Amino acid sequence: MSTPTWGLVATIKADSTDILNFAAHHLDLGAHRVHIYLDEDAPAAREALIGHPKCRVVLCDEGYWKRRAKRKGRPAKHQPRQTMNATHCYNRNPQVDWLAHLDVDEFLWPTASLPDQLAALPDDTLSARVRPIEALAPDPADPPPEGQIWAKSCARHLGPRRDETNAIYPTYGDHLNGGFLSHVAGKVLVRTGHEGVSLRIHNAFQHGEKDNAPALLPETQLVHMHGHDWDHWQKYYRFRLAQGSYRDGLKAAPMADGVALTMNQLFTLLEDEGGEDALRAFYTEVCTATPDLRARLARFDHLHAIRLNLTGKRTKHFPESS
């Protein structure tokens, strides 16, 4: 049996350094193809990607959306643009056996050979899920070793997750799902070559039906750099509050009783009552790797030390752009 190949597709609006960091990390892991759909042009990244034999780049300009969406043009929200592009990639021969749909701030982190993990799955497996860990901001008073970041995970099942979240995050835990600001669902790798498949943000669909029983890849994590320092978090905060992962209308964290606030409601309340100081207090307790938070995470085996070395990988795979 041949070793399966894997690759990824991402729709990205970011600066060239972030785009090339993302591509280089996955090339370094052994990705056979990296498909980048540029939601906004980043000329330096585009030229570097075009010059790499394992990368494919599509500029999603006005002409692209006229061809793809016919009279409707470019979708206003980024979520449908992501799913349309990922499905487009899947159905136009992505040149891999397995295709992951990721964001630019998400990094696969296998602790064993990813091709071997995929090869061990039953032949009828359509999709395989990787669970996320969310990067923490370094504590200025107690930083991690050079080159390392701390990240947090959460329990897979809802019952333990709720109890542990309340213990780890005593002030805000009631309103958090696993202590994450972002998704706890993770992402999926999808076996290619099937008819009627469409890719969404967190799941694969076939003939309109969600694959409700994806395999789990326990030896691969998804490092999510969602808000790994205060400035980075603030840079995207307003957009996320209006249109992204904190937008109005998303579900609140599951609770056994009572009613949790949604992320949108929680952040709006914090700002109304205490402005930026209240947001900073939240960020310190929930997102900063203080000794106290690390100890609480470690108690439940949810503390992880990660070394991505993104600059080194970018220099290796895109030397002309470094």
Sequence and secondary structure as in RCSB ss.txt:
>XXXX:A:sequence
MSTPTWGLVATIKADSTDILNFAAHHLDLGAHRVHIYLDEDAPAAREALIGHPKCRVVLCDEGYWKRRAKRKGRP
AKHQPRQTMNATHCYNRNPQVDWLAHLDVDEFLWPTASLPDQLAALPDDTLSARVRPIEALAPDPADPPPEGQIW
AKSCARHLGPRRDETNAIYPTYGDHLNGGFLSHVAGKVLVRTGHEGVSLRIHNAFQHGEKDNAPALLPETQLVHM
HGHDWDHWQKYYRFRLAQGSYRDGLKAAPMADGVALTMNQLFTLLEDEGGEDALRAFYTEVCTATPDLRARLARF
DHLHAIRLNLTGKRTKHFPESS
>XXXX:A:secstr
     EEEEEEE S HHHHHHHHHHHHHHT SEEEEEESS  HHHHHHHHTSTTEEEEE  HHHHHHHHGGG S 
SSHHHHHHHHHHHHHTT  SSSEEEE  TTEEEEESS HHHHHHTS TT  EEEEEEEEE B  TTS  STT EE
EE   SSHHHHHHHHHHHSTTTGGG BTTBSS SS EEEEESS TTEEE SS EEETTEE  S EEEEEEEEEE 
SSSSHHHHHHHHHHHHHTSTT TT      SSS    HHHHHHHHHHHHHHHHHHHHHHHHHB  HHHHHHHHHT
T EEEE   HHHHHHHH GGG 
